[in-house]
Structures are given as C-alpha cells and as structure tokens.
Amino acid sequence: MKIVDTDVIIWYMRGNDKAAVILENLTNIMLSAVTYMELVQGMRNKAELSSLETTLSTWNATTIPINEDISNQALMLVKQYFHSHSVSLADALIAATALQYQLPLLTANDKHYKMIADLNLEIFRP
C-alpha cells in the first residue's frame, strides 16, 4: 500500500513505461485528495477526465480526504519548511497524508519532500 504522488500518475497518463510497470503492479493505490484535485485540474477536457476516472477505477484507487489531523500536520510542515525549502501547500498536504497514514509516498519529486525526516519516500525515476 502506497500513496502515489501526482507526478507519477501524470507520467503514467503520458505513456511512460516505467510508471505503467510500477502502478499496474501495485495493490492498494492511495491518493491524497490533493493529488486527485491536481489531476482533475490537469485534464484538458472531459474525455481526459473520463480516462483518468476509468484508470483510477481500474486500479481500485482510494482517495484519502483531508481531515483535521492531516490539516494540522500540513500546517506544522508549512511552518517548519516553507521559509527554508519553499514547501507548497499542496505538497504539505500530500506529505501530511502519508505521515498520518504511515504509508510510503511514491514520487519523482523527491526534492519537494526530502527534508521531511519521518516521511518514507519511494523515488520514481521516469
């Protein structure tokens, strides 16, 4: 079980073979609600959105909503890392989701997260 970052799914949607191998062999794909929203915003039309929905359904992906604990954890991450590492709100919420659920975060954007000591990162290289 892993939380998959937005970028890995984007690589998959663009036809990256490495992303396909990793994601199609994962069981229990989890997404932060933020990742899901970022993906929806990146779809150029309803056909692409439909393709995304079909893919997520095929994977039986679960979207984890933002709750009070995730929000509080993200707030601490922003306070701790915004000025030193420019951590964004979205990345803080995604990291906080992984931390709250004690799950690894699969990402190609390790530079966005590597400063967070307790975060279990799994790095994807396209």
C-alpha positions as CSV (number, residue, x, y, z in Angstrom):
1,M,0.0,0.0,0.0
2,K,1.4,3.4,-1.0
3,I,0.3,6.9,-1.5
4,V,1.1,7.9,-5.1
5,D,2.1,11.5,-5.9
6,T,0.5,13.4,-8.7
7,D,3.7,13.4,-10.9
8,V,3.8,9.6,-11.1
9,I,0.3,9.4,-12.3
10,I,1.0,12.1,-14.9
11,W,4.0,10.1,-16.1
12,Y,1.6,7.1,-16.5
13,M,-1.0,9.1,-18.3
14,R,1.7,10.3,-20.7
15,G,2.6,6.7,-21.6
16,N,5.8,6.3,-19.5
17,D,6.5,2.5,-19.5
18,K,8.3,2.7,-16.1
19,A,5.3,4.3,-14.5
20,A,3.0,1.7,-16.1
21,V,5.0,-1.2,-14.7
22,I,5.1,0.3,-11.2
23,L,1.4,1.4,-11.0
24,E,-0.1,-1.6,-12.7
25,N,1.7,-3.9,-10.2
26,L,0.8,-2.0,-7.1
27,T,-2.1,-3.1,-4.9
28,N,-4.0,-0.7,-2.8
29,I,-3.1,2.6,-4.6
30,M,-3.9,5.5,-2.3
31,L,-4.2,9.1,-3.4
32,S,-4.4,12.3,-1.3
33,A,-7.5,14.3,-2.1
34,V,-5.0,17.0,-3.2
35,T,-3.4,14.6,-5.7
36,Y,-6.9,13.8,-7.1
37,M,-7.7,17.5,-7.4
38,E,-4.4,18.3,-9.1
39,L,-5.0,15.6,-11.6
40,V,-8.6,16.8,-12.3
41,Q,-7.2,20.4,-12.8
42,G,-4.6,19.0,-15.3
43,M,-7.2,17.3,-17.6
44,R,-7.7,19.3,-20.7
45,N,-11.3,18.2,-21.4
46,K,-14.0,15.8,-20.2
47,A,-12.6,12.9,-22.3
48,E,-9.3,13.1,-20.4
49,L,-11.1,13.3,-17.1
50,S,-13.2,10.3,-18.1
51,S,-9.9,8.4,-18.9
52,L,-8.5,9.4,-15.6
53,E,-11.6,8.2,-13.8
54,T,-11.5,4.9,-15.6
55,T,-7.8,4.4,-14.8
56,L,-8.3,5.1,-11.1
57,S,-11.3,2.8,-11.0
58,T,-9.4,0.0,-12.8
59,W,-6.7,0.3,-10.1
60,N,-9.3,0.4,-7.3
61,A,-7.5,3.5,-6.1
62,T,-8.7,5.1,-2.9
63,T,-8.7,8.8,-2.4
64,I,-8.0,9.9,1.2
65,P,-9.9,13.0,2.2
66,I,-8.2,15.8,4.1
67,N,-9.2,15.6,7.7
68,E,-8.4,17.6,10.8
69,D,-5.3,15.6,11.6
70,I,-3.9,15.9,8.1
71,S,-4.6,19.6,8.1
72,N,-2.8,20.1,11.4
73,Q,0.2,18.0,10.2
74,A,0.3,20.0,7.0
75,L,0.2,23.3,9.0
76,M,3.2,22.1,11.0
77,L,5.1,21.2,7.8
78,V,4.4,24.6,6.2
79,K,5.6,26.4,9.4
80,Q,8.7,24.3,9.6
81,Y,9.7,24.1,5.9
82,F,8.2,27.0,3.9
83,H,10.9,29.5,4.6
84,S,13.8,27.1,4.4
85,H,12.6,24.8,1.5
86,S,9.6,26.6,-0.1
87,V,7.3,23.7,0.7
88,S,4.0,24.3,-1.1
89,L,0.5,23.9,0.5
90,A,-0.3,21.0,-1.9
91,D,3.0,19.2,-1.1
92,A,2.5,19.7,2.6
93,L,-1.0,18.2,2.5
94,I,0.2,15.2,0.4
95,A,3.1,14.6,2.8
96,A,0.9,15.0,5.8
97,T,-1.5,12.4,4.4
98,A,1.4,9.9,4.0
99,L,2.6,10.7,7.5
100,Q,-0.8,10.4,9.1
101,Y,-1.4,7.0,7.5
102,Q,2.2,5.9,8.0
103,L,2.4,5.0,4.3
104,P,5.3,5.4,1.8
105,L,5.0,8.2,-0.7
106,L,5.9,7.3,-4.3
107,T,7.1,10.4,-6.0
108,A,9.5,11.6,-8.7
109,N,9.6,15.0,-6.9
110,D,11.8,13.9,-4.0
111,K,13.2,17.5,-3.8
112,H,9.8,18.6,-2.7
113,Y,9.8,16.2,0.3
114,K,13.3,15.0,1.1
115,M,13.6,17.5,4.0
116,I,10.8,15.8,5.9
117,A,12.6,13.4,8.3
118,D,9.8,11.0,9.1
119,L,8.4,10.7,5.6
120,N,9.0,7.4,3.9
121,L,9.8,8.3,0.3
122,E,10.0,5.9,-2.6
123,I,11.6,7.6,-5.5
124,F,10.3,7.1,-9.1
125,R,12.7,7.9,-11.9
126,P,11.0,8.1,-15.4
